[in-house]
Amino acid sequence: MKKTLKNDGFSLVELIIVIAIMAILVGVMAPQLIKYIEKTNVSADAQLCDAVLEAIKVSANDPEVLAATDKSSDMIGAMYANTNPHIIDNYLSTTWTECAFAKNVTEILGFNPFESGADQHIRSHPACDKGGLMCVASEDGNTIAIFIQHSDKNGKKEDNTYTSAGLDGLEDSGVIYAR
């Protein structure tokens, strides 16, 4: 005695139910995934600010950089003395980017933060039309901070900026920064 099995596949109702369940799962998971991606981007930008800040500090204290006879000491002085926030690529001219300080920072980071294309390393900037602008500010000639204008450290896609003199309001400004 042979039994024959009837195997016709899935019915249309079964397929519709599976598609409906998948649509519900995607609808529930998509917002969570977007939040996770934004937090990852904010974290990457905070690490970028940390890396740039550390590269500047290390280079500013390097004996070879301090002994250089080019614009290195002028560039270090300008960064540490300027309490008004300014964009890092203000140091874009060849005399700045070719000095020992800028070369040392570039060697440490693997890219030159003083070039106009350095903002391409920024992953989260909600005001895409303005671009994420990496900025530097000093407080007392000894402490500097690197921050990203038009960013949001909370990952809510708000357009936060920091324009105050010194570093007092940096924490409350909402920008991604390293100090």
PLY file of the C-alpha trace (Angstrom):
ply
format ascii 1.0
element vertex 179
property float x
property float y
property float z
element edge 178
property int vertex1
property int vertex2
end_header
0.00 0.00 0.00
1.37 3.32 -1.09
0.29 6.61 0.41
0.46 9.63 -1.79
0.95 12.98 -0.12
-0.70 15.99 -1.56
1.85 18.83 -1.45
0.38 21.92 -3.08
2.55 24.53 -1.25
1.28 27.53 0.66
-2.17 28.92 0.24
-2.71 32.58 -0.60
-4.11 33.25 2.89
-0.99 31.81 4.53
1.27 33.99 2.39
-0.76 37.12 3.19
-0.54 36.36 6.92
3.25 35.93 6.73
3.63 39.20 4.79
1.41 41.02 7.30
3.48 39.73 10.23
6.70 40.81 8.49
5.25 44.28 7.82
4.33 44.66 11.49
7.81 43.59 12.58
9.47 46.04 10.17
7.16 48.82 11.39
8.13 48.15 14.99
11.85 47.64 14.40
12.58 50.50 11.96
12.34 53.38 14.49
14.56 51.48 16.93
17.11 50.81 14.21
17.16 54.48 13.19
17.75 55.54 16.82
20.57 53.01 17.12
22.23 54.25 13.92
22.00 57.88 15.09
23.53 57.01 18.47
26.33 55.22 16.66
26.98 58.29 14.51
27.02 60.58 17.57
29.44 58.22 19.31
31.70 58.14 16.24
31.72 61.95 16.08
32.53 62.23 19.79
35.45 59.85 19.24
36.55 61.94 16.24
36.54 65.09 18.40
38.54 63.23 21.06
41.07 62.02 18.50
41.53 65.50 16.98
41.87 67.06 20.43
44.45 64.51 21.55
46.40 64.86 18.30
46.51 68.64 18.78
47.61 68.30 22.42
50.32 65.75 21.61
51.59 67.79 18.67
51.55 71.03 20.66
53.84 69.43 23.24
56.15 67.66 20.79
59.73 69.01 21.21
60.39 68.74 17.45
57.28 70.79 16.67
58.16 73.39 19.30
61.69 73.67 17.88
60.45 74.12 14.29
61.18 77.48 12.71
58.01 77.57 10.60
54.51 78.73 11.58
53.99 75.90 14.10
54.32 78.04 17.22
52.06 80.71 15.65
49.41 78.09 14.86
49.56 76.59 18.35
49.38 80.06 19.88
46.41 81.01 17.72
44.51 77.85 18.70
45.13 78.17 22.42
44.70 81.96 22.62
41.47 82.39 20.66
38.49 82.21 23.03
35.98 82.81 20.23
34.99 79.56 18.54
36.32 79.30 15.03
36.29 76.67 12.32
39.40 74.49 12.25
39.80 74.88 8.50
40.51 78.59 9.08
44.09 77.33 9.06
43.68 76.29 5.45
46.43 78.34 3.82
49.54 76.51 2.66
51.74 78.20 5.25
49.62 76.71 8.02
49.02 73.22 6.61
52.69 72.76 5.68
54.05 73.60 9.14
55.47 70.88 11.42
52.49 71.15 13.81
49.88 70.48 11.10
51.99 67.68 9.61
52.35 66.05 13.03
48.59 66.26 13.69
47.96 64.80 10.22
50.39 61.96 10.86
48.69 61.07 14.15
45.13 61.22 12.77
45.69 59.87 9.29
43.96 62.92 7.77
44.46 66.67 7.96
41.71 68.29 10.06
42.84 71.72 8.85
41.82 71.03 5.24
38.45 72.03 3.84
37.46 68.37 3.21
38.04 67.31 6.83
34.32 67.60 7.56
33.75 64.47 5.46
34.81 62.48 8.53
31.83 63.79 10.50
29.03 61.23 10.48
26.13 63.01 12.17
25.19 66.54 11.32
21.46 67.12 11.04
21.81 70.40 9.14
23.18 68.77 6.01
22.89 71.97 4.01
25.25 73.69 6.46
27.64 70.80 6.84
29.19 69.71 10.08
31.81 72.25 10.95
34.61 71.11 13.23
35.54 74.04 15.48
38.08 74.85 18.15
37.84 77.24 21.10
40.04 77.99 24.07
39.22 79.03 27.59
42.32 80.22 29.36
45.20 79.68 26.97
45.73 76.18 28.39
42.45 74.40 27.73
40.95 73.89 24.29
37.87 72.11 23.06
37.01 70.61 19.70
33.32 70.62 18.82
31.06 70.11 15.83
28.72 72.97 14.97
25.24 72.01 13.77
25.34 68.72 15.68
23.30 67.12 18.43
24.98 65.09 21.17
21.60 63.55 22.07
20.98 62.16 18.58
17.63 63.92 18.14
18.65 65.61 14.87
18.47 69.08 16.39
20.63 71.85 14.92
22.71 72.95 17.91
25.44 75.55 17.68
27.90 77.09 20.09
29.04 80.66 19.60
29.90 81.93 23.08
33.36 83.10 24.07
35.26 80.66 26.27
34.03 77.20 27.10
31.54 77.87 29.90
28.35 77.09 27.96
29.73 74.25 25.85
28.15 71.54 28.01
24.68 73.09 27.75
24.90 73.93 24.05
23.97 70.43 22.84
26.85 70.12 20.37
29.13 67.10 20.14
32.46 68.05 21.70
35.66 66.94 23.40
37.33 69.07 26.04
0 1
1 2
2 3
3 4
4 5
5 6
6 7
7 8
8 9
9 10
10 11
11 12
12 13
13 14
14 15
15 16
16 17
17 18
18 19
19 20
20 21
21 22
22 23
23 24
24 25
25 26
26 27
27 28
28 29
29 30
30 31
31 32
32 33
33 34
34 35
35 36
36 37
37 38
38 39
39 40
40 41
41 42
42 43
43 44
44 45
45 46
46 47
47 48
48 49
49 50
50 51
51 52
52 53
53 54
54 55
55 56
56 57
57 58
58 59
59 60
60 61
61 62
62 63
63 64
64 65
65 66
66 67
67 68
68 69
69 70
70 71
71 72
72 73
73 74
74 75
75 76
76 77
77 78
78 79
79 80
80 81
81 82
82 83
83 84
84 85
85 86
86 87
87 88
88 89
89 90
90 91
91 92
92 93
93 94
94 95
95 96
96 97
97 98
98 99
99 100
100 101
101 102
102 103
103 104
104 105
105 106
106 107
107 108
108 109
109 110
110 111
111 112
112 113
113 114
114 115
115 116
116 117
117 118
118 119
119 120
120 121
121 122
122 123
123 124
124 125
125 126
126 127
127 128
128 129
129 130
130 131
131 132
132 133
133 134
134 135
135 136
136 137
137 138
138 139
139 140
140 141
141 142
142 143
143 144
144 145
145 146
146 147
147 148
148 149
149 150
150 151
151 152
152 153
153 154
154 155
155 156
156 157
157 158
158 159
159 160
160 161
161 162
162 163
163 164
164 165
165 166
166 167
167 168
168 169
169 170
170 171
171 172
172 173
173 174
174 175
175 176
176 177
177 178
